[in-house]
Amino acid sequence: MTVAFCLVAKRAPTADAAGSITNTSVVLGTTTAGAVTTATIGFKPQSAIPSGGTVRITFPGAPSAYTLSPTAISGTGFATGTVFTVQSLLATTITVAATNPGGGFVTTGGTALTVTLNGVRLPPNATTGTLGVLDALTTVDAQSATLDTISGSLAFPQLTTATFTGMSISLSSTTKGATGIMTVGFTTVNPIPANGVVMVTMPANYTATTGSQVVALAGFTPANASVAGQLLTIINGSYSVPASTAVSFTVSNITNPSTAGSGASFALRTRTATVSGQVTYDIDAGTVTGPAILNATLSGSSITLANRTAGTATTATIQFTPDDAWPAGGIARITFPAAFTFGSPMSASIIGANGSIQTPTVSGQVVTLTRSGGTDTAAGTAVTVALTGVITPNASGVVTYANSAIQLLQADGTSVVGTSTSVVGNQSISAGSLTTEGITASPNTAGSLATVRVAFTVSNPVPSNGTIAITFANDYVLTSATLGAATARTTAGTTIALSPAFTVNNATSTVTLTLGNAETAPAGSLIVVTVASVRLPQVAGRTVGSSPRFSITTRNATAVLIDSGTASDASTVAAGALVAPSVTLTSRTTEPANEAGKPVKVTATFTLSPQNALAVGGSVKIKFPTSPAPYGLSTISVETTTLTINGSPTPAPGLFTVSPYFSAPDVELNFVGSSALTVGTTVAITMTGITNPAFSTVLASRPREPGLQSTWEITTRTPTTAGILPIDTATIT
């Protein structure tokens, strides 16, 4: 394409013939093919250019045509204030008018001038040298008479290729010597014309056969392909590929180098179509590094742990099948995840490869196994290694091995025989176990405020900022609980005082201790925690061996479970004491109330303890004496009940009824009130339908004995999921 500037000015009176234009030059803002840039044309005309004159410039045309769309024109060497406008634009020739608002000439003869245009799109292809355009520069006066013209060609700079974006090379197999499919990808900067060429130059030692087939994935439709050494040439179909198009295609039957190595450079290039008699030009180009070529792989790779409990020494079973022979004296390197540790000494045995394994060595997370004796292990032989002394992570969670966790080497320890590409071995590590000594309380009276001692031994260390959580049975009340003390006694007998942060969650009956930044409890430590101001259950009788009612967990700073365990109440919770209990007998006849065999009323009076109320659904159990003879209770019933609260007695008829299921001598009086009897309430229950014991024999030596003393028991009871259980009790003699 050719572009001409034409400045028309008043013709100098003496210029009857065209003069010469010298000192020509073309400077482009960039020389990258396809770019939109500026073009600065430099020249020195022989004649002055009058106002209204023009400069006509012709840019190169096909096959490397420029495209002109200027929106701004400027110049140097012209009279101050000269205005430039496009007078005409025809293909690659542009005529620029120069006007001096003050009139007269815009230049003087022999002055070096420049004209700069923006919006110049360079040809989409590179050139092999400068492009010369004949008669490309002419100045013209306002009457269209030629003033000066160039003698020869105006030389335009050589253009360079644009660089692809998004270049990629991938191989279906990166194993040395493997034959597979290569996938090529790039994004065009400039269009690929119909029948244009895509060229891929592979690194040395890659080969492609004449049977290689190209399959388009996106962006273009290849017409045919050819192979010459490392050069793949692919001809585009009959439709051009636009600029900025993502192109990808596959090439089959590509054979990798026979030796492993890092990724090498592939060269990509697009060119104009090959047309007889025309020069072909590069369009876009670039280089991209292909994948590294690896040694043979290991198939069937897996690592299995015999014991998956956190912090446990176990045996790891490692399995693999090498694709290449594994020589005698060869080495296996196994990389374990970061949380694993290793005991000492370790040992390993091997099946599938003869000889033995020397004592394993450890560096960081890598265990090195060296074969001793035996012969080469043939390719395709399944090998199993049992490795002892592997210690599982000290916290629960899923263990994931790197795809390349297993690697075989030759005896030199450097040359790779094969590397695993995936390892089956994702296994869940379960929490370790806590050994508990149980839960003790002091005092241990039902309903009292007590200090509770919790002692347990951890399997795994509790790290800094880790937590110890103790969940109490839900009948313990933690509203006012505080931390008494926390210690950890190590297996060496050293006691470590802990100063953890202490929190209480009443909704879940849980206390949580959070260790500080510099605090830890080593593995095997006996941890003792005392929690003060815990309200014990109102129910008496929890004993060693009852179902576990406490749970204990340890976690790391990110709340991953480490150890867990359960515990039971380690000592009986004693019943509380009823206050001021008494039993009185009242005769139902005119005879004395303590006369044997006579009907009597019994009034049991007691005050609820300061700790324990009587809950709705609870009861009062009265144990009548049985020695030397029992009371008659077959027609017993409750006659009256009186409650005394804050010194004020109040009748409460119907508040207690005799349970139809009582079994003498124990009389169960069901509390049928709609709300609990509060602590400190005095209760007086009068029962009738009772007969004093009938003494069938009285010793002759004691005919006038006033009576025999007897023992009564009164117990308040409360409903639980385990039944009606005791709260407070009293014994009256």
Secondary structure, DSSP 8 states (H G I E B T S, - for coil): ---EEEEEE---TT--S-EEEEEEEEEES--BTT-EEEEEEEEEESS--BTTEEEEEE---TTS--EE--S-EEEESS-TT-EEEEEEEETTEEEEEEE-TT-SBSS-TT--EEEEEEEEE--SS--SS-EEEET-EEEEETTS-EEEEESSEEEE---B-EE-EEEEEEES--BTT-EEEEEEEEE-SS-B-TT-EEEEE--TT-EE-TT--EEEEES--EEEEEEETTEEEEEE-SS-B-TT-EEEEEEEEEE--SS-BS--EEEEEEE----TTS---EEEEEEEE---BB-EEEEEEEEEES--BTT-EEEEEEEEEESS-B-TT-EEEEE--TT-EEEEEEEEEEESS-SEE---EEETTEEEEEEESS--B-TT--EEEEEEEEE--SS-EEE---TT-EEEE-TTSSSEEEEES--B--EEEB-EE-EEEEEEEES-BTT-EEEEEEEEE-SS-B-TT-EEEEE--TTSB-TT-EEEEEEEE-TTS-EEE---EEEEETTTTEEEEE--TT--B-TT-EEEEEEEEEE--S-----TTS---EEEEEE-TT--EEEEEEE-B-S--B-EE-EEEEEEEEESSSS-TT-TT-EEEEEEEEE--SS--B-TT-EEEEE---SSS--B-TT-EEEEEEEEETTEEEE-TTSEEE-TT-BTTEEEEEE--SS-B-TT-EEEEEEEEEE----S---TT-TT-------EEEEEEEEETTEEEEEEEEEE-
